[in-house]
């Protein structure tokens, strides 16, 4: 499970009283480039419409966030207080510190750009898990 969804699910479980108020995390210092799936679907559509067959394109937001930022956003989105605890099983010995995509070529070819702010993505993910856990 992706870190964004995993953390949001854990917070929703904490809110519902189904998990102790401890968010289990790995390396919070690593930086990752996140693109909302709704923006990605638009990008794929534009790739099919305006992309050059056989060309390779990177599709990315072009912004890298520390994983710690996910925790910070989720803390703002919940009224429940929780502890953050590093789980050694979630640490990768060969973890890449920064994964950042450059979609300049794709943007020039298609006019695409991500529109959904990362904070909105996290809010929607948390709300998704809140509803899912109620079921």
N, CA, C and O atoms as CSV, one atom per row, in Angstrom:
chain,resi,resn,atom,element,x,y,z
A,1,UNK,N,N,0.850,-1.189,0.000
A,1,UNK,CA,C,0.000,0.000,0.000
A,1,UNK,C,C,0.890,1.245,0.000
A,1,UNK,O,O,1.894,1.294,0.710
A,2,UNK,N,N,0.527,2.224,-0.779
A,2,UNK,CA,C,1.296,3.466,-0.852
A,2,UNK,C,C,1.277,4.196,0.481
A,2,UNK,O,O,0.314,4.108,1.241
A,3,UNK,N,N,2.357,4.917,0.750
A,3,UNK,CA,C,2.505,5.600,2.039
A,3,UNK,C,C,1.362,6.584,2.296
A,3,UNK,O,O,0.889,6.695,3.427
A,4,UNK,N,N,0.918,7.290,1.274
A,4,UNK,CA,C,-0.161,8.265,1.461
A,4,UNK,C,C,-1.435,7.571,1.938
A,4,UNK,O,O,-2.050,7.997,2.916
A,5,UNK,N,N,-1.823,6.515,1.256
A,5,UNK,CA,C,-3.033,5.784,1.609
A,5,UNK,C,C,-2.863,5.050,2.936
A,5,UNK,O,O,-3.784,5.011,3.752
A,6,UNK,N,N,-1.696,4.474,3.148
A,6,UNK,CA,C,-1.440,3.749,4.393
A,6,UNK,C,C,-1.571,4.658,5.605
A,6,UNK,O,O,-2.227,4.299,6.582
A,7,UNK,N,N,-0.953,5.833,5.549
A,7,UNK,CA,C,-1.026,6.766,6.677
A,7,UNK,C,C,-2.459,7.264,6.882
A,7,UNK,O,O,-2.930,7.354,8.015
A,8,UNK,N,N,-3.151,7.586,5.783
A,8,UNK,CA,C,-4.539,8.061,5.893
A,8,UNK,C,C,-5.424,6.976,6.503
A,8,UNK,O,O,-6.278,7.269,7.340
A,9,UNK,N,N,-5.226,5.739,6.093
A,9,UNK,CA,C,-6.003,4.626,6.644
A,9,UNK,C,C,-5.734,4.477,8.139
A,9,UNK,O,O,-6.664,4.298,8.926
A,10,UNK,N,N,-4.469,4.551,8.526
A,10,UNK,CA,C,-4.136,4.431,9.949
A,10,UNK,C,C,-4.815,5.530,10.770
A,10,UNK,O,O,-5.343,5.262,11.849
A,11,UNK,N,N,-4.800,6.761,10.264
A,11,UNK,CA,C,-5.436,7.872,10.989
A,11,UNK,C,C,-6.942,7.635,11.099
A,11,UNK,O,O,-7.532,7.874,12.152
A,12,UNK,N,N,-7.559,7.171,10.024
A,12,UNK,CA,C,-8.999,6.873,10.066
A,12,UNK,C,C,-9.294,5.767,11.082
A,12,UNK,O,O,-10.294,5.835,11.797
A,13,UNK,N,N,-8.446,4.769,11.149
A,13,UNK,CA,C,-8.612,3.693,12.137
A,13,UNK,C,C,-8.450,4.229,13.557
A,13,UNK,O,O,-9.182,3.829,14.462
A,14,UNK,N,N,-7.493,5.132,13.751
A,14,UNK,CA,C,-7.286,5.770,15.060
A,14,UNK,C,C,-8.535,6.559,15.439
A,14,UNK,O,O,-9.015,6.462,16.569
A,15,UNK,N,N,-9.062,7.340,14.495
A,15,UNK,CA,C,-10.278,8.129,14.749
A,15,UNK,C,C,-11.453,7.238,15.142
A,15,UNK,O,O,-12.257,7.596,16.002
A,16,UNK,N,N,-11.541,6.081,14.506
A,16,UNK,CA,C,-12.662,5.163,14.753
A,16,UNK,C,C,-12.445,4.302,15.997
A,16,UNK,O,O,-13.301,3.493,16.357
A,17,UNK,N,N,-11.300,4.479,16.648
A,17,UNK,CA,C,-11.000,3.682,17.836
A,17,UNK,C,C,-10.626,2.243,17.525
A,17,UNK,O,O,-10.681,1.382,18.402
A,18,UNK,N,N,-10.244,1.976,16.276
A,18,UNK,CA,C,-9.900,0.616,15.853
A,18,UNK,C,C,-8.393,0.380,15.798
A,18,UNK,O,O,-7.935,-0.715,15.472
A,19,UNK,N,N,-7.638,1.414,16.118
A,19,UNK,CA,C,-6.178,1.301,16.190
A,19,UNK,C,C,-5.717,2.181,17.339
A,19,UNK,O,O,-6.271,3.256,17.572
A,20,UNK,N,N,-4.698,1.719,18.054
A,20,UNK,CA,C,-4.119,2.548,19.109
A,20,UNK,C,C,-3.665,3.854,18.480
A,20,UNK,O,O,-3.333,3.876,17.294
A,21,UNK,N,N,-3.641,4.949,19.242
A,21,UNK,CA,C,-3.256,6.242,18.660
A,21,UNK,C,C,-1.755,6.345,18.386
A,21,UNK,O,O,-1.057,7.219,18.902
A,22,UNK,N,N,-1.295,5.420,17.559
A,22,UNK,CA,C,0.114,5.393,17.159
A,22,UNK,C,C,0.161,5.207,15.646
A,22,UNK,O,O,-0.326,4.207,15.118
A,23,UNK,N,N,0.749,6.172,14.960
A,23,UNK,CA,C,0.935,6.073,13.512
A,23,UNK,C,C,2.281,5.405,13.272
A,23,UNK,O,O,3.324,5.955,13.628
A,24,UNK,N,N,2.259,4.226,12.673
A,24,UNK,CA,C,3.484,3.486,12.394
A,24,UNK,C,C,4.049,3.954,11.057
A,24,UNK,O,O,3.363,3.934,10.034
A,25,UNK,N,N,5.311,4.377,11.086
A,25,UNK,CA,C,5.929,4.969,9.897
A,25,UNK,C,C,7.290,4.334,9.622
A,25,UNK,O,O,7.825,3.583,10.437
A,26,UNK,N,N,7.825,4.655,8.464
A,26,UNK,CA,C,9.182,4.276,8.093
A,26,UNK,C,C,10.052,5.522,8.103
A,26,UNK,O,O,10.053,6.282,9.071
A,27,UNK,N,N,10.792,5.725,7.020
A,27,UNK,CA,C,11.691,6.869,6.885
A,27,UNK,C,C,10.896,8.120,6.517
A,27,UNK,O,O,10.364,8.219,5.411
A,28,UNK,N,N,10.816,9.058,7.432
A,28,UNK,CA,C,10.056,10.291,7.181
A,28,UNK,C,C,10.877,11.363,6.477
A,28,UNK,O,O,10.340,12.402,6.093
A,29,UNK,N,N,12.168,11.122,6.306
A,29,UNK,CA,C,13.040,12.116,5.678
A,29,UNK,C,C,13.108,11.973,4.157
A,29,UNK,O,O,13.490,12.916,3.464
A,30,UNK,N,N,12.745,10.811,3.642
A,30,UNK,CA,C,12.777,10.604,2.193
A,30,UNK,C,C,11.806,11.572,1.517
A,30,UNK,O,O,10.759,11.907,2.071
A,31,UNK,N,N,12.166,12.010,0.326
A,31,UNK,CA,C,11.312,12.931,-0.440
A,31,UNK,C,C,10.746,12.197,-1.648
A,31,UNK,O,O,11.447,11.455,-2.336
A,32,UNK,N,N,9.465,12.425,-1.883
A,32,UNK,CA,C,8.778,11.781,-2.998
A,32,UNK,C,C,7.933,12.791,-3.764
A,32,UNK,O,O,7.451,13.780,-3.212
A,33,UNK,N,N,7.771,12.511,-5.045
A,33,UNK,CA,C,6.949,13.314,-5.947
A,33,UNK,C,C,5.588,12.627,-6.040
A,33,UNK,O,O,5.489,11.496,-6.517
A,34,UNK,N,N,4.546,13.308,-5.584
A,34,UNK,CA,C,3.198,12.733,-5.581
A,34,UNK,C,C,2.330,13.440,-6.615
A,34,UNK,O,O,2.357,14.664,-6.740
A,35,UNK,N,N,1.559,12.645,-7.353
A,35,UNK,CA,C,0.591,13.184,-8.304
A,35,UNK,C,C,-0.757,12.543,-7.999
A,35,UNK,O,O,-0.864,11.319,-7.929
A,36,UNK,N,N,-1.771,13.356,-7.821
A,36,UNK,CA,C,-3.112,12.850,-7.547
A,36,UNK,C,C,-3.562,11.984,-8.723
A,36,UNK,O,O,-3.336,12.329,-9.883
A,37,UNK,N,N,-4.200,10.861,-8.409
A,37,UNK,CA,C,-4.643,9.935,-9.449
A,37,UNK,C,C,-5.598,10.611,-10.435
A,37,UNK,O,O,-5.623,10.253,-11.613
A,38,UNK,N,N,-6.377,11.578,-9.969
A,38,UNK,CA,C,-7.308,12.275,-10.872
A,38,UNK,C,C,-6.540,13.119,-11.889
A,38,UNK,O,O,-6.945,13.221,-13.047
A,39,UNK,N,N,-5.439,13.718,-11.456
A,39,UNK,CA,C,-4.572,14.437,-12.398
A,39,UNK,C,C,-3.876,13.456,-13.341
A,39,UNK,O,O,-3.680,13.744,-14.522
A,40,UNK,N,N,-3.508,12.300,-12.804
A,40,UNK,CA,C,-2.812,11.297,-13.616
A,40,UNK,C,C,-3.718,10.755,-14.715
A,40,UNK,O,O,-3.262,10.523,-15.835
A,41,UNK,N,N,-4.995,10.553,-14.406
A,41,UNK,CA,C,-5.939,10.070,-15.421
A,41,UNK,C,C,-6.042,11.084,-16.564
A,41,UNK,O,O,-6.069,10.706,-17.735
A,42,UNK,N,N,-6.101,12.374,-16.215
A,42,UNK,CA,C,-6.131,13.416,-17.254
A,42,UNK,C,C,-4.862,13.363,-18.098
A,42,UNK,O,O,-4.904,13.530,-19.316
A,43,UNK,N,N,-3.735,13.127,-17.430
A,43,UNK,CA,C,-2.459,13.046,-18.144
A,43,UNK,C,C,-2.458,11.869,-19.116
A,43,UNK,O,O,-2.012,12.006,-20.255
A,44,UNK,N,N,-2.948,10.728,-18.678
A,44,UNK,CA,C,-3.003,9.558,-19.565
A,44,UNK,C,C,-3.898,9.835,-20.770
A,44,UNK,O,O,-3.582,9.450,-21.896
A,45,UNK,N,N,-5.009,10.502,-20.518
A,45,UNK,CA,C,-5.931,10.845,-21.604
A,45,UNK,C,C,-5.228,11.753,-22.621
A,45,UNK,O,O,-5.314,11.539,-23.830
A,46,UNK,N,N,-4.536,12.763,-22.105
A,46,UNK,CA,C,-3.811,13.675,-22.992
A,46,UNK,C,C,-2.673,12.966,-23.718
A,46,UNK,O,O,-2.373,13.289,-24.868
A,47,UNK,N,N,-2.045,12.012,-23.059
A,47,UNK,CA,C,-0.971,11.246,-23.707
A,47,UNK,C,C,-1.528,10.493,-24.911
A,47,UNK,O,O,-0.894,10.427,-25.964
A,48,UNK,N,N,-2.716,9.929,-24.741
A,48,UNK,CA,C,-3.350,9.196,-25.842
A,48,UNK,C,C,-3.774,10.139,-26.966
A,48,UNK,O,O,-3.686,9.791,-28.144
A,49,UNK,N,N,-4.235,11.341,-26.595
A,49,UNK,CA,C,-4.721,12.299,-27.594
A,49,UNK,C,C,-3.607,13.075,-28.286
A,49,UNK,O,O,-3.645,13.275,-29.500
A,50,UNK,N,N,-2.613,13.513,-27.510
A,50,UNK,CA,C,-1.622,14.452,-28.037
A,50,UNK,C,C,-0.189,13.936,-28.027
A,50,UNK,O,O,0.706,14.571,-28.586
A,51,UNK,N,N,0.030,12.793,-27.398
A,51,UNK,CA,C,1.386,12.252,-27.332
A,51,UNK,C,C,1.831,11.698,-28.674
A,51,UNK,O,O,1.008,11.335,-29.515
A,52,UNK,N,N,3.128,11.640,-28.864
A,52,UNK,CA,C,3.700,11.081,-30.084
A,52,UNK,C,C,3.898,9.575,-29.866
A,52,UNK,O,O,4.587,9.179,-28.926
A,53,UNK,N,N,3.310,8.739,-30.713
A,53,UNK,CA,C,3.466,7.294,-30.545
A,53,UNK,C,C,4.943,6.893,-30.497
A,53,UNK,O,O,5.746,7.334,-31.319
A,54,UNK,N,N,5.283,6.054,-29.525
A,54,UNK,CA,C,6.660,5.587,-29.373
A,54,UNK,C,C,7.527,6.459,-28.487
A,54,UNK,O,O,8.601,6.039,-28.057
A,55,UNK,N,N,7.067,7.677,-28.209
A,55,UNK,CA,C,7.831,8.575,-27.326
A,55,UNK,C,C,7.665,8.149,-25.874
A,55,UNK,O,O,6.653,7.560,-25.495
A,56,UNK,N,N,8.668,8.457,-25.076
A,56,UNK,CA,C,8.618,8.181,-23.640
A,56,UNK,C,C,8.421,9.504,-22.917
A,56,UNK,O,O,9.127,10.478,-23.180
A,57,UNK,N,N,7.455,9.531,-22.005
A,57,UNK,CA,C,7.165,10.744,-21.237
A,57,UNK,C,C,7.186,10.433,-19.744
A,57,UNK,O,O,6.754,9.363,-19.316
A,58,UNK,N,N,7.684,11.363,-18.973
A,58,UNK,CA,C,7.541,11.313,-17.520
A,58,UNK,C,C,6.321,12.149,-17.158
A,58,UNK,O,O,6.139,13.255,-17.668
A,59,UNK,N,N,5.501,11.619,-16.284
A,59,UNK,CA,C,4.356,12.373,-15.773
A,59,UNK,C,C,4.551,12.485,-14.271
A,59,UNK,O,O,4.560,11.483,-13.557
A,60,UNK,N,N,4.707,13.713,-13.801
A,60,UNK,CA,C,4.994,13.942,-12.386
A,60,UNK,C,C,4.577,15.352,-12.010
A,60,UNK,O,O,4.381,16.212,-12.869
A,61,UNK,N,N,4.447,15.572,-10.709
A,61,UNK,CA,C,4.074,16.914,-10.247
A,61,UNK,C,C,5.251,17.880,-10.334
A,61,UNK,O,O,5.068,19.086,-10.498
A,62,UNK,N,N,6.466,17.331,-10.222
A,62,UNK,CA,C,7.650,18.185,-10.239
A,62,UNK,C,C,7.973,18.771,-8.873
A,62,UNK,O,O,8.854,19.623,-8.756
A,63,UNK,N,N,7.262,18.318,-7.829
A,63,UNK,CA,C,7.515,18.779,-6.458
A,63,UNK,C,C,7.767,17.561,-5.578
A,63,UNK,O,O,7.008,16.593,-5.611
A,64,UNK,N,N,8.833,17.617,-4.797
A,64,UNK,CA,C,9.131,16.520,-3.874
A,64,UNK,C,C,8.811,16.959,-2.453
A,64,UNK,O,O,9.232,18.027,-2.011
A,65,UNK,N,N,8.066,16.128,-1.750
A,65,UNK,CA,C,7.697,16.396,-0.358
A,65,UNK,C,C,8.348,15.351,0.538
A,65,UNK,O,O,8.382,14.168,0.199
A,66,UNK,N,N,8.865,15.790,1.683
A,66,UNK,CA,C,9.312,14.825,2.680
A,66,UNK,C,C,8.095,14.027,3.129
A,66,UNK,O,O,6.991,14.567,3.210
A,67,UNK,N,N,8.288,12.767,3.417
A,67,UNK,CA,C,7.180,11.940,3.886
A,67,UNK,C,C,6.623,12.505,5.192
A,67,UNK,O,O,5.448,12.308,5.504
A,68,UNK,N,N,7.454,13.199,5.947
A,68,UNK,CA,C,7.010,13.861,7.176
A,68,UNK,C,C,5.844,14.818,6.899
A,68,UNK,O,O,4.976,15.003,7.753
A,69,UNK,N,N,5.825,15.422,5.714
A,69,UNK,CA,C,4.760,16.365,5.350
A,69,UNK,C,C,3.395,15.664,5.365
A,69,UNK,O,O,2.390,16.273,5.733
A,70,UNK,N,N,3.359,14.400,4.969
A,70,UNK,CA,C,2.102,13.647,4.999
A,70,UNK,C,C,1.577,13.580,6.429
A,70,UNK,O,O,0.391,13.794,6.679
A,71,UNK,N,N,2.474,13.282,7.359
A,71,UNK,CA,C,2.100,13.219,8.780
A,71,UNK,C,C,1.578,14.573,9.239
A,71,UNK,O,O,0.552,14.653,9.915
A,72,UNK,N,N,2.288,15.640,8.871
A,72,UNK,CA,C,1.893,16.993,9.281
A,72,UNK,C,C,0.504,17.354,8.757
A,72,UNK,O,O,-0.310,17.917,9.489
A,73,UNK,N,N,0.237,17.033,7.500
A,73,UNK,CA,C,-1.072,17.329,6.904
A,73,UNK,C,C,-2.168,16.545,7.626
A,73,UNK,O,O,-3.216,17.098,7.963
A,74,UNK,N,N,-1.924,15.271,7.858
A,74,UNK,CA,C,-2.933,14.437,8.522
A,74,UNK,C,C,-3.202,14.906,9.946
A,74,UNK,O,O,-4.337,14.833,10.418
A,75,UNK,N,N,-2.179,15.382,10.627
A,75,UNK,CA,C,-2.377,15.907,11.991
A,75,UNK,C,C,-3.308,17.123,11.963
A,75,UNK,O,O,-4.100,17.329,12.883
A,76,UNK,N,N,-3.206,17.924,10.901
A,76,UNK,CA,C,-4.079,19.096,10.767
A,76,UNK,C,C,-5.515,18.695,10.421
A,76,UNK,O,O,-6.459,19.413,10.749
A,77,UNK,N,N,-5.675,17.557,9.764
A,77,UNK,CA,C,-6.992,17.127,9.287
A,77,UNK,C,C,-7.789,16.315,10.303
A,77,UNK,O,O,-8.958,16.005,10.069
A,78,UNK,N,N,-7.173,15.972,11.416
A,78,UNK,CA,C,-7.877,15.170,12.417
A,78,UNK,C,C,-7.901,15.883,13.762
A,78,UNK,O,O,-7.020,16.681,14.082
A,79,UNK,N,N,-8.923,15.577,14.532
A,79,UNK,CA,C,-9.006,16.123,15.891
A,79,UNK,C,C,-8.369,15.163,16.890
A,79,UNK,O,O,-8.143,15.519,18.047
A,80,UNK,N,N,-8.081,13.951,16.441
A,80,UNK,CA,C,-7.476,12.939,17.308
A,80,UNK,C,C,-5.968,13.149,17.377
A,80,UNK,O,O,-5.301,13.346,16.361
A,81,UNK,N,N,-5.456,13.102,18.585
A,81,UNK,CA,C,-4.013,13.198,18.762
A,81,UNK,C,C,-3.423,11.797,18.612
A,81,UNK,O,O,-4.021,10.816,19.054
A,82,UNK,N,N,-2.264,11.708,17.997
A,82,UNK,CA,C,-1.612,10.407,17.874
A,82,UNK,C,C,-0.100,10.571,17.935
A,82,UNK,O,O,0.459,11.620,17.615
A,83,UNK,N,N,0.530,9.492,18.359
A,83,UNK,CA,C,1.983,9.425,18.434
A,83,UNK,C,C,2.493,8.897,17.095
A,83,UNK,O,O,1.800,8.138,16.417
A,84,UNK,N,N,3.693,9.295,16.724
A,84,UNK,CA,C,4.318,8.795,15.504
A,84,UNK,C,C,5.482,7.907,15.928
A,84,UNK,O,O,6.377,8.339,16.655
A,85,UNK,N,N,5.457,6.664,15.465
A,85,UNK,CA,C,6.479,5.708,15.875
A,85,UNK,C,C,7.089,5.042,14.649
A,85,UNK,O,O,6.381,4.557,13.768
A,86,UNK,N,N,8.420,5.030,14.614
A,86,UNK,CA,C,9.101,4.403,13.484
A,86,UNK,C,C,9.118,2.885,13.662
A,86,UNK,O,O,9.501,2.371,14.712
A,87,UNK,N,N,8.698,2.192,12.623
A,87,UNK,CA,C,8.662,0.735,12.608
A,87,UNK,C,C,9.838,0.248,11.763
A,87,UNK,O,O,9.875,0.508,10.561
A,88,UNK,N,N,10.804,-0.455,12.370
A,88,UNK,CA,C,11.974,-0.928,11.612
A,88,UNK,C,C,11.599,-1.744,10.371
A,88,UNK,O,O,12.344,-1.747,9.391
A,89,UNK,N,N,10.456,-2.434,10.400
A,89,UNK,CA,C,10.021,-3.228,9.244
A,89,UNK,C,C,9.656,-2.343,8.052
A,89,UNK,O,O,9.598,-2.814,6.916
A,90,UNK,N,N,9.414,-1.066,8.316
A,90,UNK,CA,C,9.034,-0.143,7.240
A,90,UNK,C,C,10.236,0.606,6.670
A,90,UNK,O,O,10.086,1.421,5.760
A,91,UNK,N,N,11.412,0.336,7.196
A,91,UNK,CA,C,12.628,0.982,6.696
A,91,UNK,C,C,13.235,0.112,5.603
A,91,UNK,O,O,13.281,-1.113,5.719
A,92,UNK,N,N,13.696,0.759,4.548
A,92,UNK,CA,C,14.324,0.039,3.441
A,92,UNK,C,C,15.819,0.327,3.476
A,92,UNK,O,O,16.222,1.491,3.485
A,93,UNK,N,N,16.646,-0.714,3.495
A,93,UNK,CA,C,18.093,-0.477,3.570
A,93,UNK,C,C,18.636,0.284,2.359
A,93,UNK,O,O,19.625,1.008,2.477
A,94,UNK,N,N,18.005,0.127,1.210
A,94,UNK,CA,C,18.496,0.809,0.006
A,94,UNK,C,C,17.516,1.886,-0.463
A,94,UNK,O,O,17.344,2.093,-1.664
A,95,UNK,N,N,16.885,2.560,0.478
A,95,UNK,CA,C,15.880,3.576,0.155
A,95,UNK,C,C,16.515,4.760,-0.569
A,95,UNK,O,O,17.542,5.285,-0.138
A,96,UNK,N,N,15.902,5.168,-1.658
A,96,UNK,CA,C,16.347,6.348,-2.394
A,96,UNK,C,C,15.833,7.568,-1.634
A,96,UNK,O,O,14.652,7.637,-1.296
A,97,UNK,N,N,16.714,8.528,-1.365
A,97,UNK,CA,C,16.324,9.689,-0.556
A,97,UNK,C,C,15.376,10.639,-1.282
A,97,UNK,O,O,14.459,11.192,-0.675
A,98,UNK,N,N,15.598,10.828,-2.582
A,98,UNK,CA,C,14.735,11.752,-3.338
A,98,UNK,C,C,14.301,11.090,-4.643
A,98,UNK,O,O,15.133,10.646,-5.434
A,99,UNK,N,N,12.994,11.031,-4.853
A,99,UNK,CA,C,12.427,10.609,-6.134
A,99,UNK,C,C,11.600,11.781,-6.647
A,99,UNK,O,O,10.543,12.100,-6.104
A,100,UNK,N,N,12.095,12.407,-7.689
A,100,UNK,CA,C,11.459,13.609,-8.231
A,100,UNK,C,C,11.410,13.505,-9.744
A,100,UNK,O,O,12.437,13.333,-10.399
A,101,UNK,N,N,10.211,13.611,-10.291
A,101,UNK,CA,C,10.053,13.496,-11.730
A,101,UNK,C,C,10.088,14.848,-12.431
A,101,UNK,O,O,9.741,15.879,-11.854
A,102,UNK,N,N,10.513,14.818,-13.685
A,102,UNK,CA,C,10.525,16.024,-14.520
A,102,UNK,C,C,9.626,15.762,-15.729
A,102,UNK,O,O,9.979,14.989,-16.619
A,103,UNK,N,N,8.482,16.402,-15.749
A,103,UNK,CA,C,7.523,16.173,-16.834
A,103,UNK,C,C,7.502,17.317,-17.847
A,103,UNK,O,O,6.504,17.518,-18.540
A,104,UNK,N,N,8.593,18.059,-17.933
A,104,UNK,CA,C,8.665,19.207,-18.847
A,104,UNK,C,C,8.298,18.819,-20.279
A,104,UNK,O,O,7.502,19.500,-20.924
A,105,UNK,N,N,8.873,17.733,-20.771
A,105,UNK,CA,C,8.613,17.288,-22.147
A,105,UNK,C,C,7.118,17.003,-22.347
A,105,UNK,O,O,6.528,17.412,-23.347
A,106,UNK,N,N,6.519,16.299,-21.387
A,106,UNK,CA,C,5.104,15.955,-21.486
A,106,UNK,C,C,4.228,17.201,-21.410
A,106,UNK,O,O,3.248,17.324,-22.144
A,107,UNK,N,N,4.582,18.114,-20.530
A,107,UNK,CA,C,3.796,19.349,-20.378
A,107,UNK,C,C,3.823,20.178,-21.658
A,107,UNK,O,O,2.801,20.722,-22.078
A,108,UNK,N,N,5.003,20.269,-22.276
A,108,UNK,CA,C,5.120,21.031,-23.532
A,108,UNK,C,C,4.312,20.372,-24.648
A,108,UNK,O,O,3.692,21.060,-25.458
A,109,UNK,N,N,4.321,19.056,-24.688
A,109,UNK,CA,C,3.626,18.320,-25.747
A,109,UNK,C,C,2.104,18.386,-25.592
A,109,UNK,O,O,1.376,18.429,-26.584
A,110,UNK,N,N,1.626,18.394,-24.340
A,110,UNK,CA,C,0.185,18.225,-24.115
A,110,UNK,C,C,-0.506,19.403,-23.429
A,110,UNK,O,O,-1.730,19.521,-23.486
A,111,UNK,N,N,0.266,20.272,-22.785
A,111,UNK,CA,C,-0.330,21.360,-22.018
A,111,UNK,C,C,-0.797,20.941,-20.631
A,111,UNK,O,O,-1.383,21.739,-19.900
A,112,UNK,N,N,-0.536,19.680,-20.270
A,112,UNK,CA,C,-0.962,19.157,-18.966
A,112,UNK,C,C,-0.176,19.781,-17.823
A,112,UNK,O,O,1.005,20.103,-17.954
A,113,UNK,N,N,-0.857,19.940,-16.712
A,113,UNK,CA,C,-0.192,20.271,-15.451
A,113,UNK,C,C,-1.080,19.748,-14.332
A,113,UNK,O,O,-2.303,19.714,-14.476
A,114,UNK,N,N,-0.481,19.342,-13.221
A,114,UNK,CA,C,-1.308,18.869,-12.113
A,114,UNK,C,C,-2.099,20.028,-11.525
A,114,UNK,O,O,-1.578,21.135,-11.388
A,115,UNK,N,N,-3.357,19.774,-11.177
A,115,UNK,CA,C,-4.233,20.834,-10.671
A,115,UNK,C,C,-4.642,20.636,-9.211
A,115,UNK,O,O,-4.992,21.602,-8.533
A,116,UNK,N,N,-4.602,19.416,-8.731
A,116,UNK,CA,C,-5.100,19.129,-7.382
A,116,UNK,C,C,-3.957,19.258,-6.377
A,116,UNK,O,O,-2.969,18.530,-6.468
A,117,UNK,N,N,-4.085,20.181,-5.419
A,117,UNK,CA,C,-3.021,20.361,-4.423
A,117,UNK,C,C,-2.842,19.096,-3.575
A,117,UNK,O,O,-3.797,18.362,-3.318
A,118,UNK,N,N,-1.613,18.865,-3.153
A,118,UNK,CA,C,-1.300,17.678,-2.361
A,118,UNK,C,C,-2.145,17.605,-1.091
A,118,UNK,O,O,-2.564,16.523,-0.681
A,119,UNK,N,N,-2.394,18.749,-0.474
A,119,UNK,CA,C,-3.210,18.786,0.747
A,119,UNK,C,C,-4.630,18.274,0.471
A,119,UNK,O,O,-5.217,17.583,1.303
A,120,UNK,N,N,-5.173,18.617,-0.699
A,120,UNK,CA,C,-6.513,18.162,-1.092
A,120,UNK,C,C,-6.508,16.648,-1.326
A,120,UNK,O,O,-7.447,15.950,-0.943
A,121,UNK,N,N,-5.459,16.157,-1.947
A,121,UNK,CA,C,-5.321,14.718,-2.152
A,121,UNK,C,C,-5.362,13.988,-0.819
A,121,UNK,O,O,-6.064,12.988,-0.668
A,122,UNK,N,N,-4.598,14.499,0.154
A,122,UNK,CA,C,-4.548,13.849,1.468
A,122,UNK,C,C,-5.892,13.945,2.187
A,122,UNK,O,O,-6.311,12.993,2.846
A,123,UNK,N,N,-6.565,15.079,2.066
A,123,UNK,CA,C,-7.887,15.239,2.683
A,123,UNK,C,C,-8.880,14.236,2.091
A,123,UNK,O,O,-9.638,13.595,2.819
A,124,UNK,N,N,-8.864,14.110,0.770
A,124,UNK,CA,C,-9.775,13.180,0.106
A,124,UNK,C,C,-9.451,11.728,0.457
A,124,UNK,O,O,-10.356,10.911,0.625
A,125,UNK,N,N,-8.171,11.411,0.568
A,125,UNK,CA,C,-7.770,10.061,0.967
A,125,UNK,C,C,-8.256,9.738,2.375
A,125,UNK,O,O,-8.781,8.654,2.628
A,126,UNK,N,N,-8.076,10.683,3.284
A,126,UNK,CA,C,-8.528,10.476,4.657
A,126,UNK,C,C,-10.046,10.295,4.694
A,126,UNK,O,O,-10.550,9.412,5.388
A,127,UNK,N,N,-10.767,11.121,3.956
A,127,UNK,CA,C,-12.231,10.989,3.913
A,127,UNK,C,C,-12.661,9.656,3.302
A,127,UNK,O,O,-13.633,9.047,3.747
A,128,UNK,N,N,-11.938,9.214,2.291
A,128,UNK,CA,C,-12.218,7.905,1.694
A,128,UNK,C,C,-12.104,6.808,2.758
A,128,UNK,O,O,-12.997,5.972,2.892
A,129,UNK,N,N,-11.000,6.818,3.511
A,129,UNK,CA,C,-10.796,5.788,4.527
A,129,UNK,C,C,-11.783,5.921,5.679
A,129,UNK,O,O,-12.195,4.915,6.257
A,130,UNK,N,N,-12.163,7.131,6.016
A,130,UNK,CA,C,-13.187,7.307,7.059
A,130,UNK,C,C,-14.475,6.598,6.654
A,130,UNK,O,O,-15.084,5.898,7.463
A,131,UNK,N,N,-14.888,6.779,5.408
A,131,UNK,CA,C,-16.116,6.151,4.912
A,131,UNK,C,C,-15.959,4.637,4.802
A,131,UNK,O,O,-16.860,3.887,5.177
A,132,UNK,N,N,-14.838,4.201,4.298
A,132,UNK,CA,C,-14.580,2.771,4.107
A,132,UNK,C,C,-14.609,2.030,5.442
A,132,UNK,O,O,-15.122,0.914,5.526
A,133,UNK,N,N,-14.064,2.643,6.472
A,133,UNK,CA,C,-13.993,2.012,7.794
A,133,UNK,C,C,-15.373,1.927,8.442
A,133,UNK,O,O,-15.623,1.041,9.260
A,134,UNK,N,N,-16.266,2.846,8.079
A,134,UNK,CA,C,-17.644,2.808,8.608
A,134,UNK,C,C,-18.417,1.596,8.094
A,134,UNK,O,O,-19.327,1.105,8.762
A,135,UNK,N,N,-18.052,1.121,6.909
A,135,UNK,CA,C,-18.801,0.018,6.260
A,135,UNK,C,C,-18.736,-1.263,7.072
A,135,UNK,O,O,-19.308,-2.277,6.672
